[in-house]
């Protein structure tokens, strides 16, 4: 059984989301509803990646990856870090990383239960 880290404060906050807050949250989930963006976000959650590495690994153009990263960055799901001439992207923080990795891992658990 997975262990939760929900605090009473967190549960109170999510139980009292305003309509505007729910709209913003829904937009974040809509962004992640695109398979390419989701795969990019998952790669960034697993560790810092250069745009060119993401494009190569996912067999996508660098310009398309950059476009998706702009959207993910605007939604505060990834953050850039410049190292010399390259920019590396990673999950914004451990909360984002945990949500992405936990949900992907949960999907694999579903597959194991079907076997």
Residue frames relative to the residue before (quaternion, step in Angstrom):
aa qw qx qy qz dx dy dz
X 1.0000 0.0000 0.0000 0.0000 0.00 0.00 0.00
X 0.4515 -0.6961 0.4824 0.2809 3.63 -0.80 0.98
X 0.3724 -0.7089 0.5524 0.2315 3.52 -1.11 0.68
X 0.2867 -0.7658 0.5537 0.1575 3.56 -0.87 0.94
X 0.2497 -0.7554 0.5875 0.1475 3.51 -1.26 0.49
X 0.3307 0.7654 -0.4949 0.2444 3.55 1.19 0.45
X 0.2358 -0.7465 0.6061 0.1410 3.51 -0.92 0.93
X 0.6339 -0.5139 0.3927 0.4241 3.58 -1.16 0.34
X 0.6225 0.5463 -0.3376 0.4474 3.58 1.07 -0.72
X 0.6545 0.5096 -0.3107 0.4641 3.57 0.97 -0.88
X 0.6529 0.5075 -0.3142 0.4663 3.57 0.96 -0.85
X 0.6395 0.5135 -0.3289 0.4682 3.59 1.01 -0.74
X 0.6459 0.5236 -0.3270 0.4492 3.60 0.97 -0.84
X 0.7167 0.4424 -0.2811 0.4599 3.60 0.76 -0.96
X 0.6274 0.5404 -0.3399 0.4459 3.59 1.13 -0.52
X 0.7646 0.3393 -0.1863 0.5154 3.57 1.18 -0.44
X 0.1988 0.7916 -0.5499 0.1775 3.61 1.06 0.69
X 0.3868 -0.6859 0.5612 0.2549 3.55 -1.03 0.78
X 0.6795 -0.4618 0.3645 0.4383 3.56 -1.27 0.21
X 0.6611 0.5060 -0.3101 0.4591 3.60 0.92 -0.87
X 0.6564 0.5006 -0.3135 0.4694 3.59 0.95 -0.82
X 0.6424 0.5130 -0.3174 0.4727 3.57 1.02 -0.79
X 0.6216 0.5398 -0.3330 0.4596 3.59 1.07 -0.70
X 0.6502 0.5010 -0.3085 0.4807 3.58 0.96 -0.86
X 0.6616 0.4999 -0.3041 0.4689 3.59 0.92 -0.88
X 0.6375 0.5211 -0.3246 0.4656 3.59 0.98 -0.79
X 0.6249 0.5338 -0.3320 0.4629 3.58 1.06 -0.73
X 0.6223 0.5241 -0.3410 0.4709 3.59 1.01 -0.74
X 0.6774 0.4736 -0.2937 0.4802 3.58 0.90 -0.87
X 0.6047 0.5433 -0.3563 0.4607 3.59 1.08 -0.66
X 0.6330 0.5314 -0.3254 0.4595 3.58 0.98 -0.83
X 0.7016 0.4507 -0.2608 0.4864 3.56 0.98 -0.85
X 0.5379 0.6343 -0.3941 0.3910 3.59 1.27 -0.15
X 0.5864 0.5318 -0.3771 0.4808 3.58 1.25 -0.19
X 0.4749 -0.7155 0.4250 0.2861 3.63 -0.57 1.08
X 0.6464 0.5138 -0.3323 0.4559 3.60 0.98 -0.75
X 0.6696 0.4853 -0.3020 0.4743 3.58 0.91 -0.90
X 0.6314 0.5296 -0.3376 0.4548 3.57 0.99 -0.78
X 0.6599 0.5001 -0.3129 0.4655 3.59 0.90 -0.87
X 0.6308 0.5167 -0.3290 0.4763 3.60 1.02 -0.77
X 0.6603 0.5073 -0.3085 0.4599 3.59 0.89 -0.92
X 0.6554 0.5100 -0.3128 0.4609 3.60 0.99 -0.81
X 0.6277 0.5158 -0.3401 0.4736 3.60 1.00 -0.72
X 0.6694 0.4901 -0.2919 0.4759 3.57 0.97 -0.87
X 0.6226 0.5328 -0.3401 0.4613 3.59 1.11 -0.61
X 0.6659 0.5081 -0.2973 0.4583 3.57 1.11 -0.68
X 0.7556 -0.2867 0.1863 0.5587 3.60 1.20 -0.35
X 0.6663 -0.5127 0.3620 0.4027 3.54 -1.26 0.43
X 0.0304 -0.8017 0.5957 -0.0379 3.56 -0.92 0.99
X 0.4147 -0.6643 0.5629 0.2643 3.55 -1.14 0.72
X 0.6341 -0.5473 0.3876 0.3850 3.56 -1.14 0.65
X 0.6679 0.5054 -0.3091 0.4505 3.59 0.89 -0.90
X 0.6406 0.5175 -0.3276 0.4630 3.61 1.03 -0.72
X 0.6314 0.5209 -0.3271 0.4723 3.57 1.01 -0.82
X 0.6590 0.5190 -0.3077 0.4492 3.57 0.88 -0.98
X 0.6737 0.4935 -0.2964 0.4634 3.58 0.91 -0.89
X 0.6855 0.4993 -0.2955 0.4399 3.57 0.84 -0.95
X 0.7623 0.3613 -0.1900 0.5023 3.58 1.01 -0.79
X 0.3829 -0.7464 0.4581 0.2938 3.57 1.35 0.07
X 0.4527 0.6341 -0.4687 0.4163 3.52 0.86 1.13
X 0.5576 -0.5805 0.4550 0.3808 3.57 -1.23 0.33
X 0.6004 -0.5658 0.4249 0.3726 3.56 -1.19 0.58
X 0.6581 0.5137 -0.3300 0.4407 3.60 0.94 -0.78
X 0.6487 0.4995 -0.3265 0.4723 3.61 1.00 -0.71
X 0.6300 0.5139 -0.3302 0.4795 3.59 0.99 -0.79
X 0.6464 0.5220 -0.3198 0.4554 3.59 0.94 -0.86
X 0.6282 0.5312 -0.3298 0.4630 3.57 1.02 -0.80
X 0.6740 0.4838 -0.2939 0.4747 3.59 0.87 -0.95
X 0.6458 0.5209 -0.3241 0.4545 3.59 0.97 -0.81
X 0.6003 0.5514 -0.3620 0.4522 3.62 1.05 -0.68
X 0.6743 0.4881 -0.2933 0.4702 3.57 0.94 -0.90
X 0.6625 0.4973 -0.3034 0.4708 3.59 0.96 -0.86
X 0.6366 0.5186 -0.3217 0.4715 3.56 1.07 -0.73
X 0.6432 0.5202 -0.3214 0.4609 3.61 0.97 -0.84
X 0.6903 0.4455 -0.2661 0.5041 3.58 1.15 -0.65
X 0.4357 -0.7310 0.4180 0.3180 3.58 1.35 0.12
X 0.4083 0.7059 -0.4785 0.3256 3.58 1.05 0.77
X 0.7715 0.1438 -0.0966 0.6122 3.58 1.21 -0.54
X 0.1671 -0.7672 0.6091 0.1114 3.53 -1.27 0.43
X 0.3823 -0.7258 0.5221 0.2333 3.56 -1.05 0.73
X 0.0387 -0.7595 0.6474 0.0514 3.53 -1.25 0.48
X 0.2857 -0.7753 0.5432 0.1491 3.53 -0.61 1.19
X 0.0034 0.7525 -0.6580 0.0272 3.52 -1.02 0.96
X 0.7986 -0.1025 0.0106 0.5930 3.53 -0.13 1.32
X 0.8037 -0.2381 0.1996 0.5075 3.55 -0.78 -1.05
X 0.6728 0.4874 -0.3003 0.4686 3.59 1.23 -0.19
X 0.2643 -0.7212 0.6168 0.1717 3.51 -1.27 0.55
X 0.1589 -0.7777 0.6052 0.0603 3.54 -0.86 1.05
X 0.2069 -0.7789 0.5834 0.1005 3.55 -0.99 0.86
X 0.0304 0.7724 -0.6335 0.0349 3.53 -1.10 0.81
X 0.6718 -0.4563 0.3703 0.4508 3.55 -1.30 0.20
X 0.6097 -0.5976 0.3858 0.3497 3.55 -1.03 0.79
X 0.7866 -0.1479 0.1316 0.5848 3.58 0.92 -0.89
X 0.7264 -0.4378 0.3019 0.4353 3.56 -1.30 0.03
X 0.5856 0.5728 -0.3835 0.4265 3.62 1.08 -0.55
X 0.6700 0.4759 -0.2887 0.4912 3.57 0.89 -0.95
X 0.6379 0.5402 -0.3166 0.4484 3.57 0.92 -0.94
X 0.6791 0.4981 -0.2898 0.4547 3.59 0.87 -0.95
X 0.6428 0.5179 -0.3340 0.4550 3.60 0.89 -0.87
X 0.6962 0.4821 -0.2847 0.4491 3.58 0.79 -1.00
X 0.7145 0.4484 -0.2650 0.4672 3.57 0.76 -1.04
X 0.6462 0.5224 -0.3310 0.4471 3.60 0.94 -0.82
X 0.6753 0.4816 -0.3096 0.4650 3.60 0.90 -0.84
X 0.6463 0.5023 -0.3261 0.4730 3.61 0.95 -0.80
X 0.6587 0.4977 -0.3083 0.4726 3.57 0.95 -0.85
X 0.6168 0.5485 -0.3320 0.4566 3.57 1.07 -0.77
X 0.6144 0.5471 -0.3364 0.4583 3.57 1.07 -0.78
X 0.6455 0.5013 -0.3202 0.4791 3.61 1.02 -0.75
X 0.6130 0.5364 -0.3490 0.4634 3.60 1.06 -0.66
X 0.6097 0.5418 -0.3514 0.4595 3.59 1.02 -0.75
X 0.6578 0.5221 -0.3034 0.4501 3.56 0.94 -0.92
X 0.6525 0.5141 -0.3135 0.4600 3.60 1.00 -0.80
X 0.6480 0.5196 -0.3200 0.4558 3.59 1.06 -0.71
X 0.6464 0.5286 -0.3214 0.4466 3.60 1.12 -0.58
X 0.6204 0.5748 -0.3435 0.4083 3.61 1.17 -0.41
